[in-house]
């Protein structure tokens, strides 16, 4: 028997659930599923902040990409004390994105997953 890692969505029993779509993480020898909660894109003026409500009740795994040039995006899942960056953080209800990078390149893309990271 192979190894497996499974994390069910809230309200489902990981030991008995048969439906793969009721897992936030389902991994075995030939399958990995990380369940996506939401995705989106937008623009954000320099020195502005947007809060995207997820209301999951915990801090979820997320990915955010900030525009750094025409058609080019960079991962922003870190916090810097220096100016000139996209800043991202999450709490139990919101994903918060701040543009401290540019007035010219204001685009961002985000992905929020069901996986709890804290």
N, CA, C and O atoms as a printed pandas DataFrame, in Angstrom:
     atom_number atom_name residue_name chain_id  residue_number  x_coord  y_coord  z_coord
0              1         N          UNK        A               1    0.839   -1.174    0.000
1              2        CA          UNK        A               1    0.000    0.000    0.000
2              3         C          UNK        A               1    0.890    1.245    0.000
3              4         O          UNK        A               1    1.865    1.313    0.749
4              5         N          UNK        A               2    0.553    2.231   -0.842
5              6        CA          UNK        A               2    1.334    3.453   -0.957
6              7         C          UNK        A               2    1.068    4.426    0.171
7              8         O          UNK        A               2    0.151    4.244    0.972
8              9         N          UNK        A               3    1.883    5.455    0.216
9             10        CA          UNK        A               3    1.731    6.518    1.205
10            11         C          UNK        A               3    0.706    7.538    0.704
11            12         O          UNK        A               3    0.570    7.742   -0.503
12            13         N          UNK        A               4    0.002    8.164    1.610
13            14        CA          UNK        A               4   -0.945    9.208    1.239
14            15         C          UNK        A               4   -0.968   10.289    2.310
15            16         O          UNK        A               4   -0.744   10.023    3.491
16            17         N          UNK        A               5   -1.243   11.508    1.874
17            18        CA          UNK        A               5   -1.439   12.637    2.779
18            19         C          UNK        A               5   -2.770   13.256    2.403
19            20         O          UNK        A               5   -3.003   13.564    1.234
20            21         N          UNK        A               6   -3.650   13.444    3.385
21            22        CA          UNK        A               6   -4.968   14.002    3.117
22            23         C          UNK        A               6   -5.372   14.982    4.206
23            24         O          UNK        A               6   -5.144   14.737    5.390
24            25         N          UNK        A               7   -5.976   16.093    3.797
25            26        CA          UNK        A               7   -6.565   17.067    4.718
26            27         C          UNK        A               7   -7.943   17.400    4.178
27            28         O          UNK        A               7   -8.072   17.952    3.085
28            29         N          UNK        A               8   -8.969   17.067    4.940
29            30        CA          UNK        A               8  -10.338   17.299    4.463
30            31         C          UNK        A               8  -10.767   18.740    4.717
31            32         O          UNK        A               8  -10.210   19.430    5.570
32            33         N          UNK        A               9  -11.756   19.173    3.965
33            34        CA          UNK        A               9  -12.364   20.484    4.183
34            35         C          UNK        A               9  -13.151   20.443    5.487
35            36         O          UNK        A               9  -13.506   19.363    5.959
36            37         N          UNK        A              10  -13.429   21.608    6.077
37            38        CA          UNK        A              10  -14.198   21.632    7.324
38            39         C          UNK        A              10  -15.544   20.912    7.164
39            40         O          UNK        A              10  -16.254   21.113    6.178
40            41         N          UNK        A              11  -15.880   20.074    8.145
41            42        CA          UNK        A              11  -17.153   19.363    8.134
42            43         C          UNK        A              11  -17.100   17.968    7.528
43            44         O          UNK        A              11  -18.112   17.268    7.519
44            45         N          UNK        A              12  -15.943   17.546    7.022
45            46        CA          UNK        A              12  -15.809   16.217    6.423
46            47         C          UNK        A              12  -14.764   15.415    7.187
47            48         O          UNK        A              12  -13.762   15.961    7.648
48            49         N          UNK        A              13  -15.007   14.115    7.316
49            50        CA          UNK        A              13  -14.107   13.226    8.052
50            51         C          UNK        A              13  -13.027   12.711    7.114
51            52         O          UNK        A              13  -13.329   12.000    6.156
52            53         N          UNK        A              14  -11.782   13.057    7.374
53            54        CA          UNK        A              14  -10.664   12.670    6.519
54            55         C          UNK        A              14  -10.490   11.148    6.472
55            56         O          UNK        A              14   -9.953   10.625    5.496
56            57         N          UNK        A              15  -10.931   10.436    7.503
57            58        CA          UNK        A              15  -10.761    8.984    7.548
58            59         C          UNK        A              15  -11.814    8.229    6.748
59            60         O          UNK        A              15  -11.594    7.078    6.369
60            61         N          UNK        A              16  -12.961    8.865    6.485
61            62        CA          UNK        A              16  -14.047    8.140    5.807
62            63         C          UNK        A              16  -14.519    8.781    4.507
63            64         O          UNK        A              16  -15.260    8.145    3.758
64            65         N          UNK        A              17  -14.127    9.990    4.219
65            66        CA          UNK        A              17  -14.626   10.694    3.028
66            67         C          UNK        A              17  -14.098   10.056    1.745
67            68         O          UNK        A              17  -12.893    9.838    1.613
68            69         N          UNK        A              18  -14.991    9.754    0.795
69            70        CA          UNK        A              18  -14.616    9.112   -0.471
70            71         C          UNK        A              18  -14.523   10.104   -1.630
71            72         O          UNK        A              18  -13.909    9.792   -2.651
72            73         N          UNK        A              19  -15.116   11.287   -1.497
73            74        CA          UNK        A              19  -15.151   12.267   -2.581
74            75         C          UNK        A              19  -13.886   13.131   -2.533
75            76         O          UNK        A              19  -13.690   13.881   -1.577
76            77         N          UNK        A              20  -13.028   13.032   -3.552
77            78        CA          UNK        A              20  -11.751   13.758   -3.588
78            79         C          UNK        A              20  -11.936   15.271   -3.532
79            80         O          UNK        A              20  -11.035   15.982   -3.085
80            81         N          UNK        A              21  -13.075   15.772   -3.973
81            82        CA          UNK        A              21  -13.317   17.214   -3.990
82            83         C          UNK        A              21  -13.666   17.775   -2.621
83            84         O          UNK        A              21  -13.848   18.985   -2.485
84            85         N          UNK        A              22  -13.761   16.935   -1.618
85            86        CA          UNK        A              22  -14.020   17.393   -0.253
86            87         C          UNK        A              22  -12.739   17.449    0.576
87            88         O          UNK        A              22  -12.784   17.463    1.807
88            89         N          UNK        A              23  -11.597   17.480   -0.112
89            90        CA          UNK        A              23  -10.295   17.606    0.527
90            91         C          UNK        A              23   -9.639   18.908    0.107
91            92         O          UNK        A              23   -9.768   19.327   -1.043
92            93         N          UNK        A              24   -8.937   19.551    1.032
93            94        CA          UNK        A              24   -8.118   20.704    0.665
94            95         C          UNK        A              24   -6.749   20.244    0.196
95            96         O          UNK        A              24   -6.097   20.931   -0.590
96            97         N          UNK        A              25   -6.311   19.087    0.672
97            98        CA          UNK        A              25   -5.053   18.485    0.226
98            99         C          UNK        A              25   -5.267   16.990    0.129
99           100         O          UNK        A              25   -5.719   16.350    1.079
100          101         N          UNK        A              26   -4.937   16.439   -1.034
101          102        CA          UNK        A              26   -5.065   15.000   -1.264
102          103         C          UNK        A              26   -3.874   14.585   -2.099
103          104         O          UNK        A              26   -3.794   14.932   -3.277
104          105         N          UNK        A              27   -2.951   13.853   -1.512
105          106        CA          UNK        A              27   -1.740   13.464   -2.224
106          107         C          UNK        A              27   -1.467   11.986   -2.006
107          108         O          UNK        A              27   -1.471   11.495   -0.877
108          109         N          UNK        A              28   -1.229   11.283   -3.115
109          110        CA          UNK        A              28   -0.762    9.901   -3.044
110          111         C          UNK        A              28    0.287    9.721   -4.129
111          112         O          UNK        A              28    0.834   10.711   -4.614
112          113         N          UNK        A              29    0.579    8.515   -4.516
113          114        CA          UNK        A              29    1.696    8.264   -5.425
114          115         C          UNK        A              29    1.543    8.908   -6.796
115          116         O          UNK        A              29    2.550    9.188   -7.445
116          117         N          UNK        A              30    0.322    9.152   -7.258
117          118        CA          UNK        A              30    0.149    9.731   -8.597
118          119         C          UNK        A              30   -0.829   10.902   -8.631
119          120         O          UNK        A              30   -1.324   11.258   -9.701
120          121         N          UNK        A              31   -1.112   11.500   -7.486
121          122        CA          UNK        A              31   -2.117   12.550   -7.452
122          123         C          UNK        A              31   -1.793   13.554   -6.351
123          124         O          UNK        A              31   -1.495   13.171   -5.220
124          125         N          UNK        A              32   -1.855   14.847   -6.689
125          126        CA          UNK        A              32   -1.761   15.906   -5.689
126          127         C          UNK        A              32   -2.869   16.897   -5.982
127          128         O          UNK        A              32   -2.978   17.398   -7.101
128          129         N          UNK        A              33   -3.682   17.180   -4.995
129          130        CA          UNK        A              33   -4.762   18.146   -5.128
130          131         C          UNK        A              33   -4.630   19.156   -4.011
131          132         O          UNK        A              33   -4.669   18.796   -2.834
132          133         N          UNK        A              34   -4.472   20.424   -4.371
133          134        CA          UNK        A              34   -4.535   21.505   -3.394
134          135         C          UNK        A              34   -5.738   22.338   -3.805
135          136         O          UNK        A              34   -5.732   22.946   -4.876
136          137         N          UNK        A              35   -6.746   22.375   -2.990
137          138        CA          UNK        A              35   -8.027   22.975   -3.334
138          139         C          UNK        A              35   -7.954   24.501   -3.272
139          140         O          UNK        A              35   -7.559   25.079   -2.260
140          141         N          UNK        A              36   -8.339   25.132   -4.366
141          142        CA          UNK        A              36   -8.336   26.590   -4.462
142          143         C          UNK        A              36   -9.653   27.149   -3.938
143          144         O          UNK        A              36  -10.726   26.640   -4.265
144          145         N          UNK        A              37   -9.568   28.193   -3.128
145          146        CA          UNK        A              37  -10.748   28.855   -2.584
146          147         C          UNK        A              37  -11.193   30.011   -3.476
147          148         O          UNK        A              37  -12.376   30.134   -3.791
148          149         N          UNK        A              38  -10.247   30.857   -3.882
149          150        CA          UNK        A              38  -10.591   32.028   -4.691
150          151         C          UNK        A              38   -9.375   32.488   -5.473
151          152         O          UNK        A              38   -8.234   32.202   -5.107
152          153         N          UNK        A              39   -9.641   33.213   -6.565
153          154        CA          UNK        A              39   -8.575   33.846   -7.333
154          155         C          UNK        A              39   -9.124   35.133   -7.917
155          156         O          UNK        A              39  -10.333   35.310   -8.066
156          157         N          UNK        A              40   -8.201   36.029   -8.245
157          158        CA          UNK        A              40   -8.632   37.292   -8.822
158          159         C          UNK        A              40   -7.448   38.129   -9.232
159          160         O          UNK        A              40   -6.292   37.744   -9.059
160          161         N          UNK        A              41   -7.764   39.282   -9.779
161          162        CA          UNK        A              41   -6.743   40.224  -10.226
162          163         C          UNK        A              41   -7.316   41.625  -10.092
163          164         O          UNK        A              41   -8.529   41.817  -10.015
164          165         N          UNK        A              42   -6.427   42.584  -10.067
165          166        CA          UNK        A              42   -6.876   43.963   -9.984
166          167         C          UNK        A              42   -5.712   44.907  -10.152
167          168         O          UNK        A              42   -4.595   44.508  -10.484
168          169         N          UNK        A              43   -6.003   46.166   -9.914
169          170        CA          UNK        A              43   -4.966   47.189   -9.933
170          171         C          UNK        A              43   -4.991   47.912   -8.593
171          172         O          UNK        A              43   -6.020   47.993   -7.922
172          173         N          UNK        A              44   -3.825   48.433   -8.226
173          174        CA          UNK        A              44   -3.684   49.063   -6.932
174          175         C          UNK        A              44   -2.698   50.219   -7.054
175          176         O          UNK        A              44   -1.520   50.006   -7.341
176          177         N          UNK        A              45   -3.175   51.432   -6.837
177          178        CA          UNK        A              45   -2.327   52.615   -6.956
178          179         C          UNK        A              45   -1.175   52.574   -5.956
179          180         O          UNK        A              45   -1.250   51.902   -4.927
180          181         N          UNK        A              46   -0.120   53.297   -6.276
181          182        CA          UNK        A              46    1.033   53.383   -5.385
182          183         C          UNK        A              46    0.608   53.848   -4.003
183          184         O          UNK        A              46   -0.201   54.766   -3.874
184          185         N          UNK        A              47    1.151   53.216   -2.969
185          186        CA          UNK        A              47    0.861   53.507   -1.563
186          187         C          UNK        A              47   -0.595   53.285   -1.193
187          188         O          UNK        A              47   -1.116   53.936   -0.288
188          189         N          UNK        A              48   -1.255   52.362   -1.896
189          190        CA          UNK        A              48   -2.634   51.991   -1.579
190          191         C          UNK        A              48   -2.678   50.539   -1.123
191          192         O          UNK        A              48   -1.762   49.756   -1.375
192          193         N          UNK        A              49   -3.765   50.209   -0.447
193          194        CA          UNK        A              49   -3.961   48.866    0.089
194          195         C          UNK        A              49   -5.347   48.367   -0.285
195          196         O          UNK        A              49   -6.307   49.136   -0.320
196          197         N          UNK        A              50   -5.441   47.072   -0.563
197          198        CA          UNK        A              50   -6.729   46.429   -0.805
198          199         C          UNK        A              50   -6.846   45.250    0.153
199          200         O          UNK        A              50   -5.866   44.549    0.404
200          201         N          UNK        A              51   -8.038   45.035    0.683
201          202        CA          UNK        A              51   -8.328   43.878    1.519
202          203         C          UNK        A              51   -9.310   42.991    0.783
203          204         O          UNK        A              51  -10.380   43.441    0.371
204          205         N          UNK        A              52   -8.946   41.741    0.619
205          206        CA          UNK        A              52   -9.797   40.766   -0.063
206          207         C          UNK        A              52  -10.319   39.816    0.997
207          208         O          UNK        A              52   -9.549   39.076    1.608
208          209         N          UNK        A              53  -11.624   39.834    1.215
209          210        CA          UNK        A              53  -12.236   39.045    2.282
210          211         C          UNK        A              53  -12.321   37.575    1.892
211          212         O          UNK        A              53  -12.836   37.241    0.825
212          213         N          UNK        A              54  -11.813   36.693    2.761
213          214        CA          UNK        A              54  -11.982   35.253    2.564
214          215         C          UNK        A              54  -12.815   34.652    3.693
215          216         O          UNK        A              54  -13.504   33.654    3.480
216          217         N          UNK        A              55  -12.766   35.230    4.875
217          218        CA          UNK        A              55  -13.576   34.838    6.030
218          219         C          UNK        A              55  -13.521   33.341    6.339
219          220         O          UNK        A              55  -14.530   32.750    6.725
220          221         N          UNK        A              56  -12.339   32.722    6.168
221          222        CA          UNK        A              56  -12.190   31.289    6.437
222          223         C          UNK        A              56  -12.049   30.968    7.917
223          224         O          UNK        A              56  -12.233   29.819    8.318
224          225         N          UNK        A              57  -11.725   31.964    8.735
225          226        CA          UNK        A              57  -11.580   31.725   10.166
226          227         C          UNK        A              57  -10.190   31.254   10.555
227          228         O          UNK        A              57   -9.939   30.960   11.724
228          229         N          UNK        A              58   -9.284   31.177    9.590
229          230        CA          UNK        A              58   -7.892   30.826    9.826
230          231         C          UNK        A              58   -7.056   31.488    8.739
231          232         O          UNK        A              58   -7.607   31.991    7.760
232          233         N          UNK        A              59   -5.731   31.495    8.895
233          234        CA          UNK        A              59   -4.864   32.089    7.884
234          235         C          UNK        A              59   -4.599   31.036    6.813
235          236         O          UNK        A              59   -3.961   30.020    7.086
236          237         N          UNK        A              60   -5.087   31.273    5.595
237          238        CA          UNK        A              60   -4.929   30.269    4.539
238          239         C          UNK        A              60   -3.603   30.432    3.788
239          240         O          UNK        A              60   -2.958   31.478    3.853
240          241         N          UNK        A              61   -3.217   29.378    3.081
241          242        CA          UNK        A              61   -2.109   29.465    2.134
242          243         C          UNK        A              61   -2.566   30.348    0.982
243          244         O          UNK        A              61   -3.695   30.210    0.512
244          245         N          UNK        A              62   -1.714   31.248    0.521
245          246        CA          UNK        A              62   -2.058   32.143   -0.570
246          247         C          UNK        A              62   -0.832   32.436   -1.413
247          248         O          UNK        A              62    0.300   32.278   -0.955
248          249         N          UNK        A              63   -1.058   32.859   -2.632
249          250        CA          UNK        A              63   -0.010   33.335   -3.532
250          251         C          UNK        A              63   -0.468   34.659   -4.103
251          252         O          UNK        A              63   -1.616   34.795   -4.526
252          253         N          UNK        A              64    0.424   35.636   -4.116
253          254        CA          UNK        A              64    0.119   36.935   -4.704
254          255         C          UNK        A              64    1.294   37.331   -5.583
255          256         O          UNK        A              64    2.456   37.183   -5.205
256          257         N          UNK        A              65    0.965   37.836   -6.763
257          258        CA          UNK        A              65    1.973   38.279   -7.714
258          259         C          UNK        A              65    1.727   39.741   -8.030
259          260         O          UNK        A              65    0.615   40.118   -8.398
260          261         N          UNK        A              66    2.760   40.576   -7.887
261          262        CA          UNK        A              66    2.671   42.000   -8.180
262          263         C          UNK        A              66    3.365   42.304   -9.495
263          264         O          UNK        A              66    4.408   41.727   -9.803
264          265         N          UNK        A              67    2.789   43.203  -10.265
265          266        CA          UNK        A              67    3.368   43.582  -11.548
266          267         C          UNK        A              67    4.641   44.388  -11.318
267          268         O          UNK        A              67    4.639   45.358  -10.560
268          269         N          UNK        A              68    5.730   43.984  -11.975
269          270        CA          UNK        A              68    7.005   44.679  -11.832
270          271         C          UNK        A              68    7.478   45.291  -13.144
271          272         O          UNK        A              68    8.443   46.054  -13.160
272          273         N          UNK        A              69    6.810   44.964  -14.237
273          274        CA          UNK        A              69    7.122   45.508  -15.558
274          275         C          UNK        A              69    5.975   45.105  -16.475
275          276         O          UNK        A              69    5.110   44.325  -16.076
276          277         N          UNK        A              70    5.957   45.616  -17.671
277          278        CA          UNK        A              70    4.886   45.285  -18.608
278          279         C          UNK        A              70    4.855   43.782  -18.857
279          280         O          UNK        A              70    5.814   43.210  -19.377
280          281         N          UNK        A              71    3.747   43.148  -18.484
281          282        CA          UNK        A              71    3.588   41.709  -18.678
282          283         C          UNK        A              71    4.420   40.836  -17.762
283          284         O          UNK        A              71    4.479   39.623  -17.963
284          285         N          UNK        A              72    5.072   41.420  -16.753
285          286        CA          UNK        A              72    5.924   40.650  -15.845
286          287         C          UNK        A              72    5.427   40.817  -14.409
287          288         O          UNK        A              72    5.168   41.927  -13.945
288          289         N          UNK        A              73    5.303   39.676  -13.721
289          290        CA          UNK        A              73    4.842   39.655  -12.336
290          291         C          UNK        A              73    5.857   38.920  -11.483
291          292         O          UNK        A              73    6.555   38.028  -11.965
292          293         N          UNK        A              74    5.938   39.289  -10.230
293          294        CA          UNK        A              74    6.858   38.645   -9.290
294          295         C          UNK        A              74    6.068   38.239   -8.051
295          296         O          UNK        A              74    5.156   38.944   -7.620
296          297         N          UNK        A              75    6.434   37.096   -7.489
297          298        CA          UNK        A              75    5.806   36.639   -6.257
298          299         C          UNK        A              75    6.020   37.681   -5.163
299          300         O          UNK        A              75    7.115   38.225   -5.022
300          301         N          UNK        A              76    4.978   37.954   -4.397
301          302        CA          UNK        A              76    5.064   38.978   -3.355
302          303         C          UNK        A              76    4.773   38.408   -1.977
303          304         O          UNK        A              76    4.416   39.162   -1.073
304          305         N          UNK        A              77    4.912   37.117   -1.790
305          306        CA          UNK        A              77    4.562   36.497   -0.518
306          307         C          UNK        A              77    5.653   36.639    0.523
307          308         O          UNK        A              77    6.069   35.655    1.134
308          309         N          UNK        A              78    6.114   37.848    0.725
309          310        CA          UNK        A              78    7.084   38.144    1.760
310          311         C          UNK        A              78    6.908   39.595    2.180
311          312         O          UNK        A              78    6.285   40.387    1.473
312          313         N          UNK        A              79    7.449   39.926    3.307
313          314        CA          UNK        A              79    7.342   41.281    3.833
314          315         C          UNK        A              79    8.734   41.874    3.918
315          316         O          UNK        A              79    9.666   41.222    4.390
316          317         N          UNK        A              80    8.874   43.086    3.470
317          318        CA          UNK        A              80   10.164   43.758    3.528
318          319         C          UNK        A              80   10.031   45.056    4.315
319          320         O          UNK        A              80    9.009   45.737    4.230
320          321         N          UNK        A              81   11.046   45.388    5.066
321          322        CA          UNK        A              81   11.046   46.657    5.791
322          323         C          UNK        A              81   11.481   47.812    4.899
323          324         O          UNK        A              81   11.398   48.975    5.293
324          325         N          UNK        A              82   11.943   47.488    3.699
325          326        CA          UNK        A              82   12.396   48.506    2.764
326          327         C          UNK        A              82   11.248   48.971    1.881
327          328         O          UNK        A              82   10.323   48.201    1.624
328          329         N          UNK        A              83   11.285   50.200    1.417
329          330        CA          UNK        A              83   10.257   50.675    0.492
330          331         C          UNK        A              83   10.551   50.109   -0.893
331          332         O          UNK        A              83   11.635   49.579   -1.136
332          333         N          UNK        A              84    9.598   50.222   -1.784
333          334        CA          UNK        A              84    9.792   49.751   -3.146
334          335         C          UNK        A              84    9.404   48.307   -3.343
335          336         O          UNK        A              84   10.011   47.621   -4.165
336          337         N          UNK        A              85    8.410   47.820   -2.617
337          338        CA          UNK        A              85    7.985   46.431   -2.747
338          339         C          UNK        A              85    6.459   46.334   -2.713
339          340         O          UNK        A              85    5.765   47.268   -2.313
340          341         N          UNK        A              86    5.969   45.190   -3.141
341          342        CA          UNK        A              86    4.581   44.819   -2.886
342          343         C          UNK        A              86    4.578   44.123   -1.528
343          344         O          UNK        A              86    5.401   43.241   -1.284
344          345         N          UNK        A              87    3.672   44.505   -0.655
345          346        CA          UNK        A              87    3.588   43.888    0.669
346          347         C          UNK        A              87    2.275   43.110    0.770
347          348         O          UNK        A              87    1.220   43.580    0.346
348          349         N          UNK        A              88    2.369   41.925    1.332
349          350        CA          UNK        A              88    1.202   41.051    1.441
350          351         C          UNK        A              88    1.176   40.419    2.822
351          352         O          UNK        A              88    2.210   40.016    3.355
352          353         N          UNK        A              89   -0.010   40.337    3.392
353          354        CA          UNK        A              89   -0.192   39.613    4.645
354          355         C          UNK        A              89   -1.626   39.097    4.682
355          356         O          UNK        A              89   -2.478   39.542    3.912
356          357         N          UNK        A              90   -1.874   38.178    5.563
357          358        CA          UNK        A              90   -3.214   37.620    5.705
358          359         C          UNK        A              90   -3.534   37.475    7.177
359          360         O          UNK        A              90   -2.647   37.292    8.011
360          361         N          UNK        A              91   -4.820   37.562    7.478
361          362        CA          UNK        A              91   -5.297   37.245    8.811
362          363         C          UNK        A              91   -6.453   36.254    8.666
363          364         O          UNK        A              91   -6.631   35.677    7.593
364          365         N          UNK        A              92   -7.214   36.052    9.689
365          366        CA          UNK        A              92   -8.260   35.029    9.646
366          367         C          UNK        A              92   -9.462   35.418    8.800
367          368         O          UNK        A              92  -10.339   34.588    8.563
368          369         N          UNK        A              93   -9.519   36.661    8.341
369          370        CA          UNK        A              93  -10.655   37.094    7.515
370          371         C          UNK        A              93  -10.268   37.701    6.178
371          372         O          UNK        A              93  -11.071   37.680    5.246
372          373         N          UNK        A              94   -9.051   38.246    6.055
373          374        CA          UNK        A              94   -8.696   39.002    4.847
374          375         C          UNK        A              94   -7.289   38.686    4.344
375          376         O          UNK        A              94   -6.405   38.297    5.107
376          377         N          UNK        A              95   -7.115   38.863    3.046
377          378        CA          UNK        A              95   -5.808   38.924    2.401
378          379         C          UNK        A              95   -5.572   40.394    2.111
379          380         O          UNK        A              95   -6.404   41.038    1.472
380          381         N          UNK        A              96   -4.441   40.944    2.575
381          382        CA          UNK        A              96   -4.194   42.381    2.478
382          383         C          UNK        A              96   -2.973   42.612    1.595
383          384         O          UNK        A              96   -1.889   42.096    1.868
384          385         N          UNK        A              97   -3.161   43.398    0.529
385          386        CA          UNK        A              97   -2.100   43.658   -0.443
386          387         C          UNK        A              97   -1.838   45.154   -0.480
387          388         O          UNK        A              97   -2.778   45.944   -0.566
388          389         N          UNK        A              98   -0.561   45.556   -0.417
389          390        CA          UNK        A              98   -0.176   46.961   -0.485
390          391         C          UNK        A              98    0.849   47.148   -1.592
391          392         O          UNK        A              98    1.803   46.379   -1.702
392          393         N          UNK        A              99    0.646   48.175   -2.410
393          394        CA          UNK        A              99    1.590   48.526   -3.471
394          395         C          UNK        A              99    2.524   49.609   -2.953
395          396         O          UNK        A              99    2.134   50.770   -2.831
396          397         N          UNK        A             100    3.747   49.227   -2.653
397          398        CA          UNK        A             100    4.800   50.180   -2.274
398          399         C          UNK        A             100    5.878   50.181   -3.351
399          400         O          UNK        A             100    7.028   50.538   -3.094
400          401         N          UNK        A             101    5.491   49.774   -4.568
401          402        CA          UNK        A             101    6.477   49.557   -5.624
402          403         C          UNK        A             101    6.457   50.635   -6.692
403          404         O          UNK        A             101    7.482   51.264   -6.957
404          405         N          UNK        A             102    5.292   50.856   -7.313
405          406        CA          UNK        A             102    5.287   51.697   -8.501
406          407         C          UNK        A             102    3.915   52.308   -8.768
407          408         O          UNK        A             102    2.880   51.706   -8.482
408          409         N          UNK        A             103    3.932   53.519   -9.322
409          410        CA          UNK        A             103    2.698   54.141   -9.794
410          411         C          UNK        A             103    2.392   53.696  -11.217
411          412         O          UNK        A             103    1.251   53.798  -11.665
412          413         N          UNK        A             104    3.399   53.204  -11.930
413          414        CA          UNK        A             104    3.220   52.777  -13.327
414          415         C          UNK        A             104    2.744   51.341  -13.433
415          416         O          UNK        A             104    1.916   51.023  -14.287
416          417         N          UNK        A             105    3.258   50.463  -12.569
417          418        CA          UNK        A             105    2.911   49.049  -12.624
418          419         C          UNK        A             105    2.063   48.713  -11.410
419          420         O          UNK        A             105    2.587   48.496  -10.317
420          421         N          UNK        A             106    0.760   48.673  -11.603
421          422        CA          UNK        A             106   -0.171   48.576  -10.488
422          423         C          UNK        A             106   -0.963   47.268  -10.448
423          424         O          UNK        A             106   -1.816   47.091   -9.579
424          425         N          UNK        A             107   -0.691   46.359  -11.372
425          426        CA          UNK        A             107   -1.469   45.124  -11.430
426          427         C          UNK        A             107   -1.036   44.102  -10.392
427          428         O          UNK        A             107    0.131   44.045  -10.004
428          429         N          UNK        A             108   -1.995   43.297   -9.947
429          430        CA          UNK        A             108   -1.706   42.178   -9.051
430          431         C          UNK        A             108   -2.642   41.015   -9.395
431          432         O          UNK        A             108   -3.723   41.204   -9.952
432          433         N          UNK        A             109   -2.194   39.820   -9.047
433          434        CA          UNK        A             109   -2.993   38.607   -9.183
434          435         C          UNK        A             109   -2.870   37.848   -7.872
435          436         O          UNK        A             109   -1.797   37.806   -7.271
436          437         N          UNK        A             110   -3.982   37.240   -7.425
437          438        CA          UNK        A             110   -3.929   36.504   -6.165
438          439         C          UNK        A             110   -4.645   35.165   -6.279
439          440         O          UNK        A             110   -5.543   34.980   -7.101
440          441         N          UNK        A             111   -4.217   34.240   -5.426
441          442        CA          UNK        A             111   -4.817   32.918   -5.304
442          443         C          UNK        A             111   -4.897   32.609   -3.816
443          444         O          UNK        A             111   -3.906   32.754   -3.101
444          445         N          UNK        A             112   -6.055   32.189   -3.345
445          446        CA          UNK        A             112   -6.241   31.798   -1.952
446          447         C          UNK        A             112   -6.656   30.326   -1.957
447          448         O          UNK        A             112   -7.536   29.922   -2.718
448          449         N          UNK        A             113   -6.011   29.528   -1.098
449          450        CA          UNK        A             113   -6.285   28.098   -1.026
450          451         C          UNK        A             113   -6.918   27.755    0.318
451          452         O          UNK        A             113   -6.812   28.524    1.273
452          453         N          UNK        A             114   -7.570   26.610    0.390
453          454        CA          UNK        A             114   -8.195   26.171    1.632
454          455         C          UNK        A             114   -7.172   25.755    2.696
455          456         O          UNK        A             114   -7.507   25.714    3.880
456          457         N          UNK        A             115   -5.960   25.453    2.305
457          458        CA          UNK        A             115   -4.958   24.962    3.244
458          459         C          UNK        A             115   -4.639   26.000    4.310
459          460         O          UNK        A             115   -4.400   27.168    4.003
460          461         N          UNK        A             116   -4.639   25.564    5.560
461          462        CA          UNK        A             116   -4.323   26.440    6.682
462          463         C          UNK        A             116   -2.812   26.427    6.901
463          464         O          UNK        A             116   -2.210   25.358    6.999
464          465         N          UNK        A             117   -2.191   27.615    6.979
465          466        CA          UNK        A             117   -0.734   27.653    7.123
466          467         C          UNK        A             117   -0.270   27.953    8.536
467          468         O          UNK        A             117    0.908   27.771    8.840
468          469         N          UNK        A             118   -1.142   28.399    9.392
469          470        CA          UNK        A             118   -0.740   28.682   10.769
470          471         C          UNK        A             118   -1.642   27.936   11.722
471          472         O          UNK        A             118   -1.474   28.036   12.937
